[in-house]
Amino acid sequence: MPDPATADLRHPAAHRPGQGDPDWASARRVLVVRPDNVGDVLMTGPVFRALRAAAPAATLDLLASPAGAAAAALLPEVDGVVTASVSWQQLDLVAGSNPTDPDAALVDDLAARGYDAAVVLTSFSQSPWPAAEVLRRAGVPVRVGMSKEFGGGLLTHWVPAPSDEEHQVDRMLGLLAAVGVPSRGVELAVRIPDDAATPLAVVGSRYAVVAPGASCPSRRWPAERFAAVIAELAADGLTVVVSGTEREADLVEAVAGDVGVPVAGGLGLGDLAALLAGAEVVVANNSGGVHLADAVRAPVVELFAGTETVDQYRPRSTRAEVLTRPVACAPCRQLVCPFDQECLAVTPAEVLAAARRLRSVAV
């Protein structure tokens, strides 16, 4: 009887590395599918770096959401962006001109572009199968993705998912490795535009950046605690820039008060990258700003809510401290916390101590 410990017990449809891997060296157009937020797109940088080495003659495009598309411009290996609000990422699908087929226009667009291959990237809680069906309808011949569930022939190369706890970058690179694309490093990296503008003339040479916003209320550390941290950082001799989107203007103004320098909506993502790159420390919620700070090697203190699992998203390219509280309800993925945000029961004193530790290493 074969030894169960060494027997190959994978699903019979699972792709076996080295057996029918795509011919990446001959590919001319490759699409990476990641229609998520800014931080998720920034974490695809190592994927594009690996694909560029494996498919040096290919045009590498990203299918991104409107929110994530801005981050693509900062990734050196991305050649083009297909921006779409895909049906499988919408909480409440709004019927358009074709309510029975909301992705029809996207199918036509992808078909016209003539991709040789597509790689569908997902978190552990997402499914690649809706994207795979769109790609199949668009005539993309090679469709690579990862999932716990078997979905028939929608993916031509189906890779079973690893542990849910695996870091998102490792998860994505593991998918590529399974289809013959070796890793070229896990570090995040971005290209800061030459024309990036920052308010450095206002903030001076020694400053911190505080980003109190996040994609949903459940991820936001209380504004009054951010304000308390800003007051102490200013007392340490730093100018404190409080950054946010235009929609977060009221939050930014409230947190900045009379001490911080509010910048809401006045910076593009490239401008923000330039600003973060010069900061002595960044303090932010679990958001795209943390991943951008990670990519430009800015020391970062992250307030991590229990909506996700820390080890999946932890900054690894820079010096970082992640502050959170273990709770039984995490990861919840709730937009609004139904309790009292016990996962973010972190004091301003703890945040300030972490910021000072990171700054002392820098000095």
Backbone torsions as a table, in degrees:
resi	resn	phi	psi	omega
1	MET	NA	133.6	178.8
2	PRO	-61.7	150.7	178.9
3	ASP	-73.6	118.1	180.0
4	PRO	-58.7	-25.5	-178.2
5	ALA	-71.0	-24.4	-177.6
6	THR	-111.2	-6.0	-178.7
7	ALA	-70.9	145.3	177.7
8	ASP	-83.4	102.6	-175.1
9	LEU	-104.9	17.4	176.5
10	ARG	-68.0	159.6	177.0
11	HIS	-56.1	139.5	-177.5
12	PRO	-61.2	-19.8	178.3
13	ALA	-90.4	-5.6	-178.3
14	ALA	-67.3	141.8	179.6
15	HIS	-70.6	132.8	174.4
16	ARG	-97.1	119.5	179.9
17	PRO	-52.2	135.7	178.7
18	GLY	87.3	-10.5	179.7
19	GLN	-109.9	96.5	-179.7
20	GLY	77.9	30.5	175.1
21	ASP	-62.2	147.9	175.9
22	PRO	-59.2	151.9	177.3
23	ASP	-88.0	81.6	-174.7
24	TRP	-65.0	-35.0	-177.1
25	ALA	-63.1	-25.6	-178.9
26	SER	-96.3	-4.5	-177.0
27	ALA	-66.7	142.0	179.2
28	ARG	-110.7	-30.3	177.9
29	ARG	-140.2	123.0	-178.5
30	VAL	-126.8	134.9	178.8
31	LEU	-112.8	131.2	172.0
32	VAL	-105.3	127.7	-175.7
33	VAL	-103.7	113.9	176.7
34	ARG	-151.1	73.1	-175.8
35	PRO	-84.2	61.5	-175.9
36	ASP	-119.8	-155.6	-176.5
37	ASN	-87.0	178.3	-175.6
38	VAL	-55.9	-48.3	-177.5
39	GLY	-61.0	-39.7	178.9
40	ASP	-62.7	-40.3	179.1
41	VAL	-67.1	-42.6	179.0
42	LEU	-59.3	-34.2	179.9
43	MET	-74.5	-6.8	174.6
44	THR	-82.8	-5.0	-179.8
45	GLY	-50.3	-49.3	178.2
46	PRO	-61.9	-28.4	176.5
47	VAL	-66.2	-48.6	179.4
48	PHE	-64.5	-36.0	177.9
49	ARG	-62.2	-42.8	179.4
50	ALA	-68.2	-41.5	179.5
51	LEU	-66.4	-37.1	178.7
52	ARG	-60.6	-39.6	178.9
53	ALA	-70.5	-36.6	-177.1
54	ALA	-80.6	-29.7	-178.2
55	ALA	-127.8	68.6	-171.1
56	PRO	-64.8	-23.0	-178.0
57	ALA	-93.7	-2.1	-172.3
58	ALA	-87.5	148.6	164.6
59	THR	-81.7	126.9	-177.8
60	LEU	-108.8	114.6	-179.8
61	ASP	-112.0	158.7	177.3
62	LEU	-120.2	129.4	168.3
63	LEU	-89.4	113.9	-172.4
64	ALA	-129.5	158.3	171.7
65	SER	-75.4	164.2	175.2
66	PRO	-56.3	-35.7	179.6
67	ALA	-70.6	-39.9	-176.2
68	GLY	-82.3	-17.2	-174.1
69	ALA	-61.0	-34.1	-178.2
70	ALA	-62.0	-31.2	-178.7
71	ALA	-71.2	-25.2	-177.3
72	ALA	-62.1	-32.3	-179.1
73	ALA	-65.0	-19.2	-179.0
74	LEU	-91.5	-7.8	-178.5
75	LEU	-92.6	116.8	-170.9
76	PRO	-59.9	-30.9	-173.2
77	GLU	-90.3	-3.8	-179.5
78	VAL	-82.7	125.6	-179.3
79	ASP	-92.2	-33.2	-177.8
80	GLY	-156.6	165.1	-177.0
81	VAL	-129.8	132.8	169.3
82	VAL	-105.3	113.0	-176.3
83	THR	-98.9	127.5	-177.8
84	ALA	-153.9	144.0	170.6
85	SER	-94.4	89.5	-172.0
86	VAL	-74.7	149.9	-174.5
87	SER	-63.6	-35.0	-173.5
88	TRP	-79.1	1.2	176.4
89	GLN	-114.7	5.6	-177.7
90	GLN	-98.4	132.4	177.7
91	LEU	-69.3	-41.7	178.7
92	ASP	-129.4	100.8	-176.6
93	LEU	-67.4	121.0	178.1
94	VAL	-93.2	121.6	-178.0
95	ALA	-66.6	132.1	178.2
96	GLY	-102.2	-144.7	-178.2
97	SER	-69.4	-21.0	179.4
98	ASN	-129.3	79.5	-173.6
99	PRO	-63.6	-22.9	-179.9
100	THR	-82.9	-12.8	-178.8
101	ASP	-147.1	76.4	-173.9
102	PRO	-66.0	-16.2	-179.5
103	ASP	-102.9	13.4	-176.3
104	ALA	-60.0	-43.9	-179.2
105	ALA	-65.1	-36.2	178.5
106	LEU	-66.6	-41.6	177.3
107	VAL	-57.4	-46.3	-179.8
108	ASP	-63.0	-41.2	-179.9
109	ASP	-62.5	-47.5	-178.5
110	LEU	-66.6	-37.7	178.8
111	ALA	-62.0	-39.5	-179.2
112	ALA	-68.4	-24.4	-177.5
113	ARG	-81.9	-19.5	173.2
114	GLY	66.1	51.9	179.6
115	TYR	-72.2	140.9	174.9
116	ASP	-81.1	-31.9	-175.7
117	ALA	-155.7	155.7	175.6
118	ALA	-139.2	143.5	177.0
119	VAL	-117.9	119.4	-179.2
120	VAL	-95.9	117.8	-179.3
121	LEU	-101.6	136.0	-179.1
122	THR	-142.6	157.4	166.8
123	SER	-81.4	175.2	-176.2
124	PHE	-65.8	-22.8	-176.9
125	SER	-97.0	1.8	-180.0
126	GLN	-104.0	156.5	178.4
127	SER	-107.9	138.2	176.6
128	PRO	-85.1	-9.1	-168.1
129	TRP	-69.1	-38.9	175.1
130	PRO	-60.6	-43.3	177.4
131	ALA	-63.8	-39.8	179.5
132	ALA	-61.4	-38.0	178.5
133	GLU	-66.6	-40.9	175.9
134	VAL	-60.6	-44.1	179.7
135	LEU	-65.5	-39.1	177.9
136	ARG	-61.9	-44.9	179.2
137	ARG	-64.4	-30.6	179.5
138	ALA	-80.2	-2.5	176.8
139	GLY	80.9	19.8	176.9
140	VAL	-74.8	117.8	-170.3
141	PRO	-74.3	-29.4	-179.7
142	VAL	-115.7	120.4	-175.5
143	ARG	-130.6	112.0	-172.6
144	VAL	-110.2	134.6	178.0
145	GLY	-162.6	170.9	-175.8
146	MET	-129.1	138.0	-179.3
147	SER	-165.4	155.8	172.2
148	LYS	-74.9	-33.0	-173.5
149	GLU	-95.2	149.3	174.1
150	PHE	-84.0	133.8	-177.8
151	GLY	-126.5	30.2	177.7
152	GLY	69.1	-144.7	-174.1
153	GLY	-93.1	14.1	-180.0
154	LEU	-63.8	-36.9	170.6
155	LEU	-100.2	133.1	175.3
156	THR	-79.3	-23.6	178.3
157	HIS	-132.7	96.3	-178.9
158	TRP	-98.6	122.8	-179.5
159	VAL	-111.8	120.6	177.5
160	PRO	-59.8	145.0	-174.1
161	ALA	-75.4	149.5	174.4
162	PRO	-81.5	-167.0	177.2
163	SER	-58.3	144.1	178.2
164	ASP	-60.3	-24.5	-174.8
165	GLU	-81.7	-7.0	-175.1
166	GLU	-65.9	141.2	179.1
167	HIS	-59.2	145.0	-176.0
168	GLN	-59.2	-39.1	178.9
169	VAL	-65.6	-43.2	178.5
170	ASP	-63.7	-38.6	178.2
171	ARG	-59.7	-47.6	-178.5
172	MET	-66.3	-42.8	179.2
173	LEU	-68.4	-31.0	175.6
174	GLY	-64.3	-37.9	175.7
175	LEU	-61.0	-46.1	179.6
176	LEU	-64.3	-42.9	-179.3
177	ALA	-58.6	-35.3	-178.7
178	ALA	-68.5	-17.6	179.5
179	VAL	-117.2	25.8	170.4
180	GLY	89.5	18.6	178.6
181	VAL	-115.6	104.6	-178.6
182	PRO	-73.0	153.7	178.9
183	SER	-68.0	146.9	172.5
184	ARG	-117.7	30.1	178.3
185	GLY	108.5	149.8	-176.0
186	VAL	-98.2	-4.5	-174.2
187	GLU	-70.1	141.9	172.8
188	LEU	-80.4	147.8	178.3
189	ALA	-154.8	142.4	176.7
190	VAL	-132.7	161.4	176.4
191	ARG	-103.5	114.7	178.3
192	ILE	-81.0	123.0	-178.5
193	PRO	-58.6	145.1	179.9
194	ASP	-62.2	-29.8	-177.9
195	ASP	-96.5	16.6	179.8
196	ALA	-59.7	134.3	-179.3
197	ALA	-111.5	135.1	176.2
198	THR	-132.7	159.0	178.1
199	PRO	-83.4	39.6	-175.6
200	LEU	-63.9	-29.2	178.4
201	ALA	-64.4	-26.2	179.5
202	VAL	-85.9	-42.1	-170.9
203	VAL	-86.5	-18.8	-179.4
204	GLY	83.4	-168.2	-172.5
205	SER	-89.9	-19.0	-179.2
206	ARG	-120.6	110.1	-175.4
207	TYR	-151.1	161.2	171.9
208	ALA	-118.2	158.6	175.7
209	VAL	-121.3	130.2	176.5
210	VAL	-118.2	128.3	-180.0
211	ALA	-121.1	97.4	-173.4
212	PRO	-84.0	-4.4	-176.7
213	GLY	-88.0	173.9	176.0
214	ALA	-167.6	170.1	-174.2
215	SER	-69.3	-19.7	-179.9
216	CYS	-152.3	158.3	-176.1
217	PRO	-59.0	-33.2	-176.1
218	SER	-65.2	-16.9	-178.6
219	ARG	-97.3	0.0	-172.0
220	ARG	-99.0	119.2	170.4
221	TRP	-64.0	144.0	-174.9
222	PRO	-56.1	139.8	-175.9
223	ALA	-60.1	-38.2	-177.4
224	GLU	-66.6	-27.6	177.4
225	ARG	-74.7	-38.4	173.3
226	PHE	-59.0	-43.6	-179.5
227	ALA	-60.4	-38.6	178.9
228	ALA	-66.0	-38.0	177.7
229	VAL	-66.5	-41.3	-179.9
230	ILE	-60.5	-41.7	-179.9
231	ALA	-60.6	-40.4	-179.0
232	GLU	-74.0	-38.4	176.9
233	LEU	-63.6	-38.5	176.4
234	ALA	-65.4	-37.1	177.3
235	ALA	-66.0	-24.4	176.3
236	ASP	-77.5	-3.6	178.0
237	GLY	100.4	10.1	179.6
238	LEU	-99.5	141.7	163.2
239	THR	-75.3	136.3	-177.2
240	VAL	-115.1	113.4	176.3
241	VAL	-89.2	127.7	177.4
242	VAL	-105.8	113.0	-173.3
243	SER	-109.3	155.4	177.9
244	GLY	-177.6	174.1	177.9
245	THR	-79.6	171.8	178.6
246	GLU	-60.8	-36.1	179.4
247	ARG	-69.5	-18.8	179.8
248	GLU	-97.0	15.9	-173.7
249	ALA	-58.1	-43.1	-179.3
250	ASP	-64.1	-42.3	178.5
251	LEU	-63.1	-45.0	-179.2
252	VAL	-61.2	-45.4	179.8
253	GLU	-63.1	-41.5	-178.5
254	ALA	-66.2	-41.5	-178.8
255	VAL	-70.4	-40.1	-178.3
256	ALA	-66.3	-39.9	-179.0
257	GLY	56.0	-137.5	179.2
258	ASP	-95.5	3.8	-173.4
259	VAL	-107.5	-46.0	-175.5
260	GLY	-83.5	168.5	175.9
261	VAL	-104.9	105.1	-175.9
262	PRO	-77.3	132.7	176.0
263	VAL	-135.7	97.0	-178.3
264	ALA	-120.3	113.3	176.5
265	GLY	80.3	-2.7	-178.2
266	GLY	-89.3	-6.1	-177.1
267	LEU	-120.0	136.5	168.2
268	GLY	-77.5	174.1	-177.1
269	LEU	-65.5	-36.0	176.2
270	GLY	-66.2	-38.4	175.8
271	ASP	-62.6	-43.0	179.2
272	LEU	-63.6	-38.4	177.7
273	ALA	-60.2	-43.1	178.8
274	ALA	-64.3	-40.0	179.1
275	LEU	-64.5	-47.7	-179.1
276	LEU	-62.4	-35.8	-176.3
277	ALA	-60.5	-27.2	-178.9
278	GLY	-98.6	0.8	-175.6
279	ALA	-77.1	143.8	174.4
280	GLU	-72.1	-29.8	175.9
281	VAL	-161.1	149.8	176.1
282	VAL	-120.3	136.1	176.3
283	VAL	-121.5	123.4	-173.9
284	ALA	-155.7	159.8	170.6
285	ASN	-75.7	171.7	173.4
286	ASN	-64.3	102.0	-172.0
287	SER	-160.0	177.5	177.6
288	GLY	-59.8	-29.2	179.7
289	GLY	-62.0	-34.3	177.8
290	VAL	-64.9	-44.8	-178.6
291	HIS	-68.5	-33.3	176.2
292	LEU	-68.5	-41.6	175.0
293	ALA	-60.8	-41.0	177.5
294	ASP	-59.5	-42.3	-176.2
295	ALA	-70.5	-28.5	179.7
296	VAL	-100.2	8.0	175.2
297	ARG	66.4	32.5	174.5
298	ALA	-85.8	132.3	176.1
299	PRO	-58.5	135.4	-172.8
300	VAL	-137.6	134.9	169.4
301	VAL	-102.5	120.5	-176.2
302	GLU	-110.5	128.4	172.1
303	LEU	-92.3	108.2	-170.0
304	PHE	-106.9	111.3	177.8
305	ALA	-75.1	163.5	-177.6
306	GLY	-81.8	18.2	177.3
307	THR	-68.3	-27.5	-179.2
308	GLU	-132.8	-179.7	177.8
309	THR	-99.2	129.1	-173.1
310	VAL	-54.2	-47.5	-172.1
311	ASP	-66.0	-16.4	177.6
312	GLN	-77.2	-23.5	-171.5
313	TYR	-127.8	3.7	-174.4
314	ARG	-56.2	134.4	174.1
315	PRO	-62.6	134.2	-177.2
316	ARG	-130.6	-4.6	-177.1
317	SER	-97.5	-10.4	-178.8
318	THR	-135.5	177.1	173.4
319	ARG	-75.6	128.8	-174.7
320	ALA	-149.0	149.5	169.3
321	GLU	-126.6	126.5	179.9
322	VAL	-104.5	121.5	-177.3
323	LEU	-110.6	126.5	-179.6
324	THR	-159.4	177.5	174.2
325	ARG	-128.8	131.8	177.4
326	PRO	-68.6	132.4	179.1
327	VAL	-137.2	153.5	-175.8
328	ALA	-68.7	-23.5	-175.3
329	CYS	-87.9	-2.6	-178.1
330	ALA	-90.2	146.5	-5.3
331	PRO	-82.3	132.9	-172.6
332	CYS	-100.5	-30.9	-177.4
333	ARG	59.0	27.0	178.3
334	GLN	-85.4	143.0	177.6
335	LEU	-76.9	-32.9	177.3
336	VAL	-127.9	128.8	-178.1
337	CYS	-68.7	126.7	178.2
338	PRO	-81.0	-2.4	-178.7
339	PHE	-116.2	-134.3	-177.6
340	ASP	-120.7	29.7	179.5
341	GLN	51.3	47.3	178.1
342	GLU	-59.4	-26.6	179.5
343	CYS	-66.3	-20.7	178.9
344	LEU	-112.1	27.6	178.0
345	ALA	-79.2	58.6	-179.5
346	VAL	-106.5	136.3	-176.1
347	THR	-87.7	154.2	173.5
348	PRO	-56.3	-34.0	179.4
349	ALA	-62.7	-38.0	178.2
350	GLU	-66.6	-41.4	-179.8
351	VAL	-66.1	-44.5	-179.8
352	LEU	-62.6	-41.1	179.0
353	ALA	-62.8	-41.3	178.4
354	ALA	-64.9	-42.0	178.8
355	ALA	-62.5	-40.4	179.6
356	ARG	-69.0	-35.6	176.2
357	ARG	-62.9	-45.0	-179.2
358	LEU	-65.1	-40.3	179.5
359	ARG	-67.4	-36.5	-178.7
360	SER	-65.9	-34.5	176.5
361	VAL	-66.3	-41.0	-179.0
362	ALA	-63.9	-39.8	-179.7
363	VAL	-70.8	NA	NA
